[in-house]
Amino acid sequence: MKSLLQYTASKLVLIALAASVIVGCSTTKQQEQSTPLKADKAGLTAVEQAHLDGTFIAAGAHLVKYKKLIVEQLDLSNVKVRKQPPSNTYEEAPWQLNDDDRRYYQERYTEALMNNLIADGTYTTAVQAGADVLTVSAKVVEIAHLGSKDATKGVAKNELNSEGMGTMTLEISLYDSVSGKPQAIITDQRDMGRLFEINNRASNNIQARVAFNYWLLSLRKTLDKASGR
């Protein structure tokens, strides 16, 4: 009887763990489901690239011909903000993406793009469409936070510690500037830090800068590889 109870308890634990993994995968990697559908509809093909969640390029795309970029402002108009299960039990203030955050993220995105694609002269910026011009469009899809950037109830401001800030998901789309035909889509969800540190606005901003630089460096590597550089 005791052995049967132990077996049943162990089985229930395994089922619970399996369910938690399934839930975690479905909520934290939603872009892995939506982006492939979008890419397939646009006629793009998945490229094996382990360090990013998804890279899709148009079959026969001649990316080496593009020398200039029309850079659109980072889209933050429809960001899904999701709260991850907290390790603390206190009630925290709502996490909000305010105007200062949006401005900061847009500036850091543009800064990262300039540093990784423009600074060494490989690409130049353009304001008009052309045969050698690629349009770069990016949007933040989701922010999954671990705690408020601001004061929390019952905890002194700036004293909340967490293992990283949570995650952020970015999607970058490349289009031929003349035809508007999609040339590539890159999507990735990145941990906003993995060390235990104070979880506040300043820490979030630092991790956002690191994330945007990583994504735009990855974009540069993808373009270089696809262009045979």
C-alpha positions in Angstrom: 0.0 0.0 0.0 2.8 2.4 0.9 4.6 1.6 -2.3 1.4 2.3 -4.3 1.0 5.6 -2.6 4.6 6.6 -3.3 4.2 5.6 -6.9 1.0 7.6 -7.3 2.6 10.6 -5.6 5.6 10.4 -7.9 3.4 10.1 -11.0 1.4 13.2 -10.0 4.6 15.2 -9.5 5.8 14.2 -13.0 2.5 15.1 -14.5 2.6 18.5 -12.7 6.1 19.1 -13.9 5.2 18.2 -17.5 2.2 20.5 -17.4 4.4 23.4 -16.1 6.9 22.9 -18.9 4.1 22.9 -21.5 2.6 26.1 -20.1 5.9 27.7 -19.9 6.7 26.9 -23.5 3.4 28.2 -24.7 3.6 31.5 -22.9 7.2 32.4 -23.1 7.9 31.4 -26.7 4.7 32.6 -28.5 6.7 34.2 -31.2 7.9 30.7 -32.2 4.3 30.0 -33.2 3.2 33.2 -34.8 6.3 34.3 -36.7 6.8 31.1 -38.7 3.2 31.4 -39.9 3.8 35.0 -40.9 7.1 34.1 -42.6 5.5 31.2 -44.5 2.7 33.5 -45.7 5.4 35.9 -47.0 7.2 33.1 -48.8 10.2 33.1 -46.4 12.2 30.0 -45.5 13.6 29.2 -42.1 17.4 29.4 -41.7 19.2 27.3 -39.1 20.7 29.7 -36.6 20.9 28.4 -33.0 21.5 31.7 -31.2 18.2 33.2 -32.3 14.7 31.8 -32.0 13.8 32.4 -35.6 15.5 33.6 -38.8 13.5 33.5 -42.1 14.8 34.7 -45.5 13.2 34.9 -48.9 14.2 32.1 -51.3 16.6 33.5 -53.8 16.9 36.8 -51.9 19.9 38.8 -53.3 20.7 40.7 -50.1 24.2 41.7 -51.2 22.7 44.3 -53.6 21.4 46.4 -50.7 23.8 49.2 -49.7 21.4 51.6 -48.0 18.8 51.3 -45.3 15.5 53.1 -44.6 15.3 52.8 -40.8 11.8 53.0 -39.4 11.2 54.0 -35.8 11.0 51.1 -33.3 7.3 50.1 -33.0 6.1 50.0 -29.4 2.4 50.6 -30.2 1.1 47.1 -29.4 3.5 45.6 -26.8 2.1 42.7 -24.8 3.1 43.2 -21.2 3.0 39.9 -19.3 3.8 39.3 -15.6 5.8 36.2 -14.8 5.1 34.2 -11.7 6.9 36.1 -8.8 9.2 34.5 -6.3 8.0 37.0 -3.7 4.6 37.1 -2.1 4.1 40.8 -1.6 1.8 42.8 -3.8 3.7 44.9 -6.3 2.8 48.0 -8.2 1.7 47.5 -11.8 4.5 47.4 -14.5 3.9 50.0 -17.1 5.6 51.0 -20.3 5.4 54.8 -20.1 6.5 57.5 -22.6 10.0 57.8 -21.1 10.4 54.0 -21.5 9.2 54.1 -25.1 11.6 57.0 -25.9 14.5 55.3 -24.3 13.9 52.0 -26.1 13.6 53.7 -29.4 16.8 55.6 -28.9 18.7 52.5 -27.8 17.4 50.5 -30.8 18.5 53.3 -33.2 21.8 53.5 -31.4 22.4 49.8 -31.7 21.5 49.8 -35.4 23.8 52.7 -36.2 26.7 51.0 -34.3 26.3 47.6 -35.8 25.2 48.4 -39.4 26.2 51.9 -40.3 29.3 52.9 -38.3 31.8 50.9 -40.3 30.4 52.1 -43.7 28.9 48.8 -44.8 25.5 50.5 -45.1 24.4 54.1 -45.3 21.0 55.5 -44.4 18.4 56.6 -47.0 15.2 58.5 -47.0 13.9 57.4 -50.4 13.2 54.0 -52.0 15.7 52.6 -54.5 16.9 49.4 -56.0 19.7 49.2 -53.5 17.7 50.3 -50.5 16.3 48.0 -47.8 13.6 49.0 -45.3 14.2 47.9 -41.8 11.2 47.6 -39.5 11.3 46.4 -35.9 8.8 46.0 -33.1 8.8 44.9 -29.5 6.3 42.0 -29.4 6.3 41.2 -25.7 7.8 42.2 -22.3 7.5 39.6 -19.6 8.6 41.2 -16.3 9.6 39.8 -13.0 8.7 42.9 -10.9 7.8 46.5 -11.0 10.4 49.1 -12.2 9.1 51.5 -9.6 8.1 51.5 -6.0 6.3 48.4 -4.6 3.8 48.1 -1.8 5.4 47.0 1.4 9.0 47.2 0.0 11.2 50.2 -0.1 11.6 51.7 -3.5 14.5 50.2 -5.5 15.0 47.3 -3.0 13.4 44.5 -5.0 16.0 42.0 -6.1 15.4 39.4 -8.9 17.3 37.1 -11.2 17.3 39.3 -14.2 14.5 41.7 -15.2 12.4 39.2 -17.2 12.4 38.8 -21.0 11.8 40.9 -24.0 10.8 39.7 -27.5 11.8 41.6 -30.7 10.8 41.1 -34.3 12.8 42.7 -37.1 11.5 42.7 -40.7 13.4 43.6 -43.9 11.6 44.7 -47.0 12.6 45.7 -50.5 12.0 49.5 -50.4 10.6 49.6 -54.0 8.4 46.5 -54.2 7.7 46.2 -50.5 8.3 42.5 -50.7 9.6 40.9 -47.5 13.2 39.8 -47.6 13.7 38.5 -44.1 12.2 38.3 -40.6 14.2 37.8 -37.4 12.6 37.1 -34.1 14.1 36.4 -30.7 13.2 36.4 -27.0 16.0 37.4 -24.8 16.6 37.2 -21.0 17.0 40.7 -19.6 19.9 39.7 -17.4 20.5 36.5 -15.4 22.2 37.7 -12.3 20.5 38.7 -9.0 20.4 42.5 -8.9 18.1 45.4 -7.9 15.1 45.3 -10.2 14.3 48.9 -10.9 14.0 51.3 -13.9 17.8 51.9 -14.1 18.5 48.1 -14.2 15.8 47.6 -16.8 17.3 50.3 -19.0 20.8 48.8 -18.8 19.4 45.4 -19.8 17.4 46.9 -22.6 20.5 48.5 -24.1 22.4 45.2 -23.9 19.4 43.4 -25.6 19.1 45.8 -28.5 22.8 45.7 -29.2 22.7 41.9 -29.2 19.8 41.8 -31.6 21.3 44.3 -34.0 24.6 42.6 -33.9 22.8 39.3 -34.8 21.0 41.1 -37.6 24.4 42.3 -39.0 25.8 38.7 -38.8 22.7 37.4 -40.6 23.0 40.0 -43.4 26.8 39.3 -43.7 26.2 35.6 -44.0 23.3 35.9 -46.4 25.4 38.4 -48.5 28.5 36.2 -48.6 30.6 38.7 -46.7 
